Amino acid sequence: MAYLTGDTTLAEDLTQETFASAWATIDRFNEKASIKTWLHRIAYNKFIDSKRMSTRRTALLAACISADPDSDQAANPAEQSINDEHIAILYHALDELQLQDYAVIVLHYIGGFSFHETAAVLDKPVGTIKWQTSKALNELGRLLSDRMEQ
């Protein structure tokens, strides 16, 4: 949830809302689905609801840059500065994607969900998710190309 919101406090609030909603609707849980995808679907819906009420994309950029798990502590300051700039460019480009494209990229590549799990969370067929991911990556590539030329 933290990757989607970019705000730890909001992620905690939405997580609480997710579990409260799950508890209230546990009788509707379909055992054909995994509990993981069911909970993530609820969480995703909570995120969408919060997104409609408020834009928090700036907070996402700040949180993702500061939480870069792959940062190389041994890099010299010049290399680190270049890496930070590339990360900022990537997250600015992600910020420009449409919400549905942003969601598949974040769930699959940042969240580590398989296409099947992403499809379950977004309540779409796997083929649609694969197509949407391809489309989102093409758009992200175009945005990155445009930014690198500037």
TIRO-2110 file (N, C-alpha, C; in Angstrom, 1 decimal):
// TIRO-2110
0.8, -1.2, 0.0, N, 1, A
0.0, 0.0, 0.0, CA, 1, A
0.9, 1.3, 0.0, C, 1, A
2.0, 1.2, 0.6, N, 2, A
2.9, 2.4, 0.7, CA, 2, A
3.4, 2.8, -0.7, C, 2, A
3.6, 1.8, -1.6, N, 3, A
4.1, 2.2, -2.9, CA, 3, A
3.0, 2.9, -3.7, C, 3, A
1.7, 2.4, -3.5, N, 4, A
0.6, 3.1, -4.2, CA, 4, A
0.4, 4.5, -3.7, C, 4, A
0.4, 4.7, -2.4, N, 5, A
0.1, 6.0, -1.8, CA, 5, A
1.2, 6.9, -1.8, C, 5, A
2.4, 6.4, -1.5, N, 6, A
3.6, 7.3, -1.3, CA, 6, A
3.6, 8.0, 0.0, C, 6, A
2.7, 7.6, 0.8, N, 7, A
2.5, 8.3, 2.1, CA, 7, A
2.2, 7.3, 3.2, C, 7, A
3.2, 7.1, 4.1, N, 8, A
3.1, 6.1, 5.1, CA, 8, A
1.9, 6.2, 6.0, C, 8, A
1.5, 7.4, 6.4, N, 9, A
0.3, 7.6, 7.2, CA, 9, A
-0.9, 7.2, 6.4, C, 9, A
-1.0, 7.7, 5.2, N, 10, A
-2.2, 7.3, 4.4, CA, 10, A
-2.2, 5.8, 4.2, C, 10, A
-1.1, 5.2, 3.9, N, 11, A
-1.0, 3.7, 3.7, CA, 11, A
-1.5, 3.0, 5.0, C, 11, A
-1.1, 3.5, 6.1, N, 12, A
-1.6, 2.9, 7.4, CA, 12, A
-3.1, 3.0, 7.5, C, 12, A
-3.6, 4.2, 7.2, N, 13, A
-5.0, 4.4, 7.3, CA, 13, A
-5.8, 3.5, 6.4, C, 13, A
-5.3, 3.4, 5.1, N, 14, A
-6.0, 2.6, 4.1, CA, 14, A
-5.9, 1.1, 4.5, C, 14, A
-4.8, 0.7, 5.1, N, 15, A
-4.6, -0.7, 5.6, CA, 15, A
-5.7, -1.0, 6.6, C, 15, A
-5.8, -0.1, 7.6, N, 16, A
-6.9, -0.3, 8.6, CA, 16, A
-8.3, -0.3, 8.0, C, 16, A
-8.5, 0.6, 7.0, N, 17, A
-9.8, 0.5, 6.4, CA, 17, A
-10.0, -0.8, 5.6, C, 17, A
-8.9, -1.3, 5.0, N, 18, A
-9.0, -2.5, 4.2, CA, 18, A
-9.4, -3.7, 5.1, C, 18, A
-8.7, -3.8, 6.3, N, 19, A
-9.0, -4.9, 7.2, CA, 19, A
-10.4, -4.8, 7.8, C, 19, A
-10.8, -3.5, 8.1, N, 20, A
-12.1, -3.3, 8.7, CA, 20, A
-13.2, -3.7, 7.6, C, 20, A
-12.9, -3.4, 6.4, N, 21, A
-13.9, -3.7, 5.3, CA, 21, A
-13.9, -5.2, 5.1, C, 21, A
-12.7, -5.9, 5.1, N, 22, A
-12.6, -7.3, 4.9, CA, 22, A
-13.3, -8.0, 6.0, C, 22, A
-13.1, -7.6, 7.3, N, 23, A
-13.8, -8.2, 8.4, CA, 23, A
-15.3, -8.1, 8.3, C, 23, A
-15.8, -6.9, 7.8, N, 24, A
-17.2, -6.7, 7.7, CA, 24, A
-17.9, -7.5, 6.6, C, 24, A
-17.0, -7.9, 5.6, N, 25, A
-17.6, -8.6, 4.4, CA, 25, A
-17.0, -10.0, 4.3, C, 25, A
-16.5, -10.6, 5.4, N, 26, A
-15.8, -11.9, 5.3, CA, 26, A
-16.8, -12.9, 4.8, C, 26, A
-18.1, -12.8, 5.1, N, 27, A
-19.1, -13.8, 4.6, CA, 27, A
-19.2, -13.8, 3.1, C, 27, A
-18.7, -12.7, 2.4, N, 28, A
-18.7, -12.7, 0.9, CA, 28, A
-17.4, -13.2, 0.3, C, 28, A
-16.5, -13.6, 1.1, N, 29, A
-15.2, -14.1, 0.6, CA, 29, A
-15.4, -15.4, -0.2, C, 29, A
-15.0, -15.4, -1.4, N, 30, A
-15.1, -16.6, -2.3, CA, 30, A
-13.9, -17.4, -2.2, C, 30, A
-14.0, -18.6, -1.6, N, 31, A
-12.8, -19.4, -1.4, CA, 31, A
-12.1, -19.9, -2.7, C, 31, A
-12.7, -19.6, -3.8, N, 32, A
-12.0, -19.9, -5.1, CA, 32, A
-10.8, -19.0, -5.3, C, 32, A
-10.9, -17.8, -4.8, N, 33, A
-9.8, -16.8, -4.9, CA, 33, A
-8.9, -17.0, -3.7, C, 33, A
-7.7, -16.5, -3.8, N, 34, A
-6.8, -16.5, -2.6, CA, 34, A
-7.1, -15.4, -1.7, C, 34, A
-6.9, -15.5, -0.4, N, 35, A
-7.1, -14.5, 0.5, CA, 35, A
-6.2, -13.3, 0.2, C, 35, A
-5.0, -13.5, -0.3, N, 36, A
-4.1, -12.5, -0.7, CA, 36, A
-4.7, -11.5, -1.8, C, 36, A
-5.2, -12.1, -2.8, N, 37, A
-5.7, -11.3, -3.9, CA, 37, A
-7.0, -10.6, -3.5, C, 37, A
-7.8, -11.3, -2.7, N, 38, A
-9.1, -10.7, -2.2, CA, 38, A
-8.8, -9.5, -1.3, C, 38, A
-7.8, -9.6, -0.4, N, 39, A
-7.4, -8.4, 0.4, CA, 39, A
-6.8, -7.3, -0.4, C, 39, A
-6.0, -7.7, -1.4, N, 40, A
-5.4, -6.7, -2.3, CA, 40, A
-6.4, -6.0, -3.1, C, 40, A
-7.5, -6.7, -3.5, N, 41, A
-8.5, -6.1, -4.3, CA, 41, A
-9.2, -5.0, -3.4, C, 41, A
-9.5, -5.4, -2.2, N, 42, A
-10.2, -4.4, -1.2, CA, 42, A
-9.2, -3.2, -1.1, C, 42, A
-8.0, -3.5, -0.8, N, 43, A
-7.0, -2.4, -0.6, CA, 43, A
-6.9, -1.5, -1.8, C, 43, A
-6.9, -2.1, -3.0, N, 44, A
-6.8, -1.3, -4.2, CA, 44, A
-8.0, -0.4, -4.4, C, 44, A
-9.2, -0.9, -4.1, N, 45, A
-10.4, -0.1, -4.1, CA, 45, A
-10.3, 1.0, -3.1, C, 45, A
-9.8, 0.8, -1.9, N, 46, A
-9.6, 1.8, -0.9, CA, 46, A
-8.7, 2.9, -1.5, C, 46, A
-7.6, 2.5, -2.1, N, 47, A
-6.7, 3.4, -2.7, CA, 47, A
-7.4, 4.3, -3.8, C, 47, A
-8.1, 3.7, -4.7, N, 48, A
-8.8, 4.4, -5.7, CA, 48, A
-9.7, 5.4, -5.1, C, 48, A
-10.5, 5.0, -4.1, N, 49, A
-11.4, 6.0, -3.4, CA, 49, A
-10.6, 7.2, -2.8, C, 49, A
-9.5, 6.9, -2.2, N, 50, A
-8.7, 8.0, -1.6, CA, 50, A
-8.1, 8.9, -2.7, C, 50, A
-7.7, 8.2, -3.9, N, 51, A
-7.1, 9.0, -5.0, CA, 51, A
-8.1, 9.9, -5.6, C, 51, A
-9.4, 9.5, -5.6, N, 52, A
-10.4, 10.4, -6.2, CA, 52, A
-10.7, 11.6, -5.3, C, 52, A
-10.5, 11.4, -4.0, N, 53, A
-10.7, 12.5, -3.1, CA, 53, A
-9.5, 13.5, -3.0, C, 53, A
-8.3, 13.0, -3.3, N, 54, A
-7.2, 13.9, -3.1, CA, 54, A
-6.0, 13.4, -4.0, C, 54, A
-5.3, 14.4, -4.5, N, 55, A
-4.1, 14.0, -5.3, CA, 55, A
-2.9, 14.0, -4.4, C, 55, A
-2.2, 12.9, -4.4, N, 56, A
-1.0, 12.7, -3.5, CA, 56, A
0.2, 12.3, -4.3, C, 56, A
0.2, 12.6, -5.6, N, 57, A
1.3, 12.1, -6.4, CA, 57, A
2.7, 12.7, -6.0, C, 57, A
2.7, 14.0, -5.5, N, 58, A
3.9, 14.6, -5.1, CA, 58, A
4.6, 13.8, -3.9, C, 58, A
3.7, 13.4, -3.0, N, 59, A
4.2, 12.6, -1.9, CA, 59, A
4.8, 11.3, -2.3, C, 59, A
4.2, 10.7, -3.4, N, 60, A
4.7, 9.4, -3.9, CA, 60, A
6.1, 9.5, -4.4, C, 60, A
6.3, 10.6, -5.1, N, 61, A
7.7, 10.8, -5.6, CA, 61, A
8.7, 10.9, -4.5, C, 61, A
8.4, 11.7, -3.5, N, 62, A
9.3, 11.9, -2.4, CA, 62, A
9.6, 10.6, -1.7, C, 62, A
8.5, 9.8, -1.4, N, 63, A
8.6, 8.6, -0.7, CA, 63, A
9.4, 7.5, -1.4, C, 63, A
9.2, 7.4, -2.7, N, 64, A
9.8, 6.4, -3.5, CA, 64, A
11.3, 6.7, -3.7, C, 64, A
11.7, 8.0, -3.9, N, 65, A
13.1, 8.3, -4.0, CA, 65, A
13.8, 8.1, -2.7, C, 65, A
13.2, 8.4, -1.6, N, 66, A
13.9, 8.2, -0.3, CA, 66, A
14.0, 6.7, 0.1, C, 66, A
13.1, 5.9, -0.4, N, 67, A
13.0, 4.5, -0.1, CA, 67, A
13.6, 3.6, -1.1, C, 67, A
14.5, 4.1, -1.9, N, 68, A
15.1, 3.3, -3.0, CA, 68, A
16.0, 2.2, -2.4, C, 68, A
15.5, 0.9, -2.4, N, 69, A
16.2, -0.2, -1.8, CA, 69, A
17.5, -0.6, -2.6, C, 69, A
17.6, -0.2, -3.8, N, 70, A
18.8, -0.6, -4.6, CA, 70, A
19.9, 0.5, -4.6, C, 70, A
19.7, 1.5, -3.8, N, 71, A
20.8, 2.5, -3.8, CA, 71, A
22.1, 2.0, -3.4, C, 71, A
23.1, 2.4, -4.1, N, 72, A
24.5, 1.8, -3.9, CA, 72, A
25.2, 2.8, -2.9, C, 72, A
25.4, 2.3, -1.7, N, 73, A
26.0, 3.2, -0.6, CA, 73, A
27.5, 3.4, -1.0, C, 73, A
28.1, 2.6, -1.8, N, 74, A
29.5, 2.8, -2.0, CA, 74, A
29.8, 3.7, -3.2, C, 74, A
28.7, 4.1, -3.9, N, 75, A
28.9, 5.0, -5.1, CA, 75, A
29.5, 6.3, -4.7, C, 75, A
30.3, 6.9, -5.6, N, 76, A
30.8, 8.2, -5.3, CA, 76, A
29.7, 9.2, -5.4, C, 76, A
29.9, 10.4, -4.9, N, 77, A
28.8, 11.4, -4.9, CA, 77, A
28.3, 11.8, -6.3, C, 77, A
29.2, 11.8, -7.3, N, 78, A
28.7, 12.1, -8.6, CA, 78, A
27.8, 11.0, -9.2, C, 78, A
28.2, 9.7, -9.0, N, 79, A
27.4, 8.6, -9.4, CA, 79, A
26.1, 8.6, -8.7, C, 79, A
26.1, 8.9, -7.4, N, 80, A
24.9, 8.9, -6.6, CA, 80, A
23.9, 10.0, -7.1, C, 80, A
24.5, 11.1, -7.4, N, 81, A
23.7, 12.2, -7.9, CA, 81, A
23.0, 11.9, -9.3, C, 81, A
23.8, 11.2, -10.1, N, 82, A
23.2, 10.8, -11.4, CA, 82, A
22.1, 9.7, -11.2, C, 82, A
22.4, 8.8, -10.3, N, 83, A
21.4, 7.7, -9.9, CA, 83, A
20.1, 8.4, -9.4, C, 83, A
20.3, 9.3, -8.5, N, 84, A
19.1, 10.0, -7.9, CA, 84, A
18.3, 10.8, -9.0, C, 84, A
19.0, 11.4, -9.9, N, 85, A
18.4, 12.1, -11.0, CA, 85, A
17.6, 11.1, -11.9, C, 85, A
18.2, 10.0, -12.2, N, 86, A
17.5, 9.0, -13.0, CA, 86, A
16.2, 8.4, -12.3, C, 86, A
16.3, 8.2, -11.0, N, 87, A
15.2, 7.8, -10.2, CA, 87, A
14.1, 8.8, -10.3, C, 87, A
14.5, 10.1, -10.1, N, 88, A
13.5, 11.2, -10.1, CA, 88, A
12.8, 11.2, -11.5, C, 88, A
13.6, 11.1, -12.5, N, 89, A
13.0, 11.1, -13.9, CA, 89, A
12.0, 10.0, -14.1, C, 89, A
12.4, 8.8, -13.6, N, 90, A
11.5, 7.6, -13.7, CA, 90, A
10.2, 7.9, -12.9, C, 90, A
10.3, 8.3, -11.7, N, 91, A
9.0, 8.5, -10.9, CA, 91, A
8.2, 9.7, -11.4, C, 91, A
8.8, 10.7, -12.0, N, 92, A
8.1, 11.8, -12.7, CA, 92, A
7.3, 11.2, -13.9, C, 92, A
8.0, 10.4, -14.6, N, 93, A
7.3, 9.8, -15.8, CA, 93, A
6.2, 8.8, -15.3, C, 93, A
6.4, 8.1, -14.3, N, 94, A
5.3, 7.2, -13.7, CA, 94, A
4.1, 8.1, -13.3, C, 94, A
4.4, 9.2, -12.8, N, 95, A
3.4, 10.2, -12.3, CA, 95, A
2.5, 10.7, -13.4, C, 95, A
3.0, 10.7, -14.7, N, 96, A
2.3, 11.1, -15.8, CA, 96, A
1.4, 10.1, -16.5, C, 96, A
1.6, 8.8, -16.0, N, 97, A
0.8, 7.7, -16.6, CA, 97, A
-0.7, 7.9, -16.2, C, 97, A
-1.6, 7.3, -17.0, N, 98, A
-3.0, 7.2, -16.6, CA, 98, A
-3.0, 6.3, -15.4, C, 98, A
-4.1, 6.4, -14.5, N, 99, A
-4.2, 5.7, -13.3, CA, 99, A
-4.1, 4.2, -13.6, C, 99, A
-4.8, 3.7, -14.6, N, 100, A
-4.8, 2.2, -14.8, CA, 100, A
-3.5, 1.7, -15.3, C, 100, A
-2.7, 2.5, -16.0, N, 101, A
-1.4, 2.1, -16.4, CA, 101, A
-0.4, 2.2, -15.2, C, 101, A
-0.6, 3.2, -14.5, N, 102, A
0.2, 3.3, -13.2, CA, 102, A
0.0, 2.2, -12.3, C, 102, A
-1.2, 1.7, -12.2, N, 103, A
-1.6, 0.6, -11.2, CA, 103, A
-0.9, -0.7, -11.7, C, 103, A
-1.0, -1.0, -13.0, N, 104, A
-0.4, -2.3, -13.4, CA, 104, A
1.1, -2.3, -13.3, C, 104, A
1.8, -1.1, -13.5, N, 105, A
3.2, -1.0, -13.4, CA, 105, A
3.6, -1.2, -11.9, C, 105, A
2.9, -0.5, -11.0, N, 106, A
3.2, -0.5, -9.6, CA, 106, A
3.0, -1.9, -9.0, C, 106, A
1.8, -2.5, -9.3, N, 107, A
1.5, -3.8, -8.8, CA, 107, A
2.5, -4.9, -9.3, C, 107, A
2.8, -4.9, -10.6, N, 108, A
3.6, -5.9, -11.2, CA, 108, A
5.1, -5.7, -10.9, C, 108, A
5.6, -4.6, -11.2, N, 109, A
7.0, -4.4, -11.2, CA, 109, A
7.5, -3.9, -9.8, C, 109, A
6.8, -3.1, -9.1, N, 110, A
7.2, -2.6, -7.8, CA, 110, A
6.7, -3.5, -6.7, C, 110, A
5.4, -3.9, -6.8, N, 111, A
4.9, -4.8, -5.8, CA, 111, A
5.2, -6.2, -6.0, C, 111, A
5.7, -6.6, -7.1, N, 112, A
6.2, -8.0, -7.4, CA, 112, A
5.0, -9.0, -7.6, C, 112, A
3.9, -8.5, -8.0, N, 113, A
2.7, -9.4, -8.2, CA, 113, A
2.9, -10.0, -9.6, C, 113, A
2.4, -11.2, -9.7, N, 114, A
2.4, -11.9, -11.0, CA, 114, A
1.3, -11.3, -11.8, C, 114, A
1.2, -11.6, -13.1, N, 115, A
0.1, -11.1, -13.9, CA, 115, A
-1.2, -11.7, -13.4, C, 115, A
-1.2, -12.9, -12.9, N, 116, A
-2.5, -13.5, -12.4, CA, 116, A
-2.9, -12.8, -11.1, C, 116, A
-2.0, -12.5, -10.2, N, 117, A
-2.3, -11.7, -9.0, CA, 117, A
-2.7, -10.3, -9.3, C, 117, A
-2.1, -9.7, -10.3, N, 118, A
-2.4, -8.3, -10.7, CA, 118, A
-3.8, -8.3, -11.3, C, 118, A
-4.1, -9.3, -12.1, N, 119, A
-5.5, -9.4, -12.7, CA, 119, A
-6.5, -9.6, -11.6, C, 119, A
-6.2, -10.4, -10.6, N, 120, A
-7.2, -10.6, -9.5, CA, 120, A
-7.4, -9.3, -8.7, C, 120, A
-6.3, -8.6, -8.4, N, 121, A
-6.5, -7.3, -7.7, CA, 121, A
-7.3, -6.3, -8.4, C, 121, A
-7.0, -6.2, -9.7, N, 122, A
-7.7, -5.2, -10.6, CA, 122, A
-9.0, -5.7, -11.1, C, 122, A
-9.3, -7.0, -10.9, N, 123, A
-10.6, -7.6, -11.3, CA, 123, A
-10.7, -7.5, -12.8, C, 123, A
-9.6, -7.9, -13.5, N, 124, A
-9.6, -7.9, -15.0, CA, 124, A
-9.0, -9.3, -15.5, C, 124, A
-9.3, -9.7, -16.7, N, 125, A
-8.7, -10.9, -17.2, CA, 125, A
-7.2, -10.8, -17.3, C, 125, A
-6.5, -11.9, -17.2, N, 126, A
-5.0, -11.9, -17.3, CA, 126, A
-4.6, -11.3, -18.6, C, 126, A
-5.2, -11.7, -19.7, N, 127, A
-4.8, -11.2, -21.0, CA, 127, A
-4.9, -9.7, -21.1, C, 127, A
-5.9, -9.1, -20.5, N, 128, A
-6.1, -7.7, -20.4, CA, 128, A
-5.0, -7.0, -19.7, C, 128, A
-4.6, -7.6, -18.6, N, 129, A
-3.5, -7.1, -17.7, CA, 129, A
-2.2, -7.1, -18.5, C, 129, A
-1.9, -8.2, -19.2, N, 130, A
-0.7, -8.3, -20.1, CA, 130, A
-0.7, -7.2, -21.1, C, 130, A
-1.8, -7.1, -21.8, N, 131, A
-1.9, -6.0, -22.8, CA, 131, A
-1.7, -4.7, -22.2, C, 131, A
-2.4, -4.4, -21.1, N, 132, A
-2.3, -3.1, -20.4, CA, 132, A
-0.9, -2.8, -19.9, C, 132, A
-0.2, -3.9, -19.4, N, 133, A
1.2, -3.7, -19.0, CA, 133, A
2.1, -3.3, -20.2, C, 133, A
1.9, -4.0, -21.3, N, 134, A
2.7, -3.7, -22.5, CA, 134, A
2.4, -2.3, -22.9, C, 134, A
1.2, -1.9, -23.0, N, 135, A
0.8, -0.5, -23.3, CA, 135, A
1.4, 0.5, -22.4, C, 135, A
1.3, 0.2, -21.1, N, 136, A
1.9, 1.1, -20.1, CA, 136, A
3.4, 1.2, -20.2, C, 136, A
4.1, 0.1, -20.5, N, 137, A
5.5, 0.2, -20.6, CA, 137, A
5.9, 1.0, -21.9, C, 137, A
5.1, 0.8, -22.9, N, 138, A
5.4, 1.6, -24.1, CA, 138, A
5.2, 3.1, -23.8, C, 138, A
4.2, 3.5, -23.1, N, 139, A
3.9, 4.9, -22.8, CA, 139, A
5.0, 5.4, -21.8, C, 139, A
5.4, 4.6, -20.9, N, 140, A
6.5, 4.9, -19.9, CA, 140, A
7.8, 5.2, -20.7, C, 140, A
8.1, 4.3, -21.7, N, 141, A
9.3, 4.4, -22.5, CA, 141, A
9.2, 5.7, -23.3, C, 141, A
8.1, 6.0, -23.8, N, 142, A
7.9, 7.3, -24.6, CA, 142, A
8.2, 8.5, -23.7, C, 142, A
7.6, 8.5, -22.5, N, 143, A
7.7, 9.6, -21.5, CA, 143, A
9.2, 9.7, -21.1, C, 143, A
9.8, 8.6, -20.8, N, 144, A
11.3, 8.6, -20.4, CA, 144, A
12.1, 9.2, -21.6, C, 144, A
11.8, 8.7, -22.8, N, 145, A
12.6, 9.2, -23.9, CA, 145, A
12.5, 10.7, -24.1, C, 145, A
11.2, 11.2, -23.9, N, 146, A
11.0, 12.6, -24.0, CA, 146, A
11.8, 13.4, -22.9, C, 146, A
11.8, 12.8, -21.7, N, 147, A
12.4, 13.5, -20.6, CA, 147, A
14.0, 13.5, -20.8, C, 147, A
14.5, 12.4, -21.3, N, 148, A
16.0, 12.3, -21.5, CA, 148, A
16.4, 13.3, -22.6, C, 148, A
15.6, 13.6, -23.5, N, 149, A
15.9, 14.5, -24.6, CA, 149, A
16.0, 16.0, -24.1, C, 149, A
15.3, 16.2, -23.0, N, 150, A
15.2, 17.6, -22.5, CA, 150, A
16.5, 18.1, -21.9, C, 150, A
END
